[in-house]
Amino acid sequence: MMNGYVILSIVALLFLSMYTYAYIFVILEKRKESKQKREQLRDEALRREEKARRQLMRQEKFDKIKARSQEIKQELMRLRQMKEARLNGQNAN
């Protein structure tokens, strides 16, 4: 009777090991997919951050150019007014 339990436990262990061997690949594949998904999400987050940083840099550069353009326009306006004042001064004489 004892030999029967030993044989039965060996057969049960054999089936358990076959099930484990077959299922381990499923577990490993799920882990691999999970890791790939985490990496993909991390990469997307990095891309979004980089895109936002670049957009901010473009915006700052645009603002500087716009401010410089305003300065140039004001300077041209001032020069035009000085020219008109000088011409008006010469015409008055």
Secondary structure, DSSP 4 states (H G I P E B T S, - for coil): -HHHHHHHHHHHHHHHHHHHHHHHHHHHHHHHHHHHHHHHHHHHHHHHHHHHHHHHHHHHHHHHHHHHHHHHHHHHHHHHHHHHHHHHHHHH-
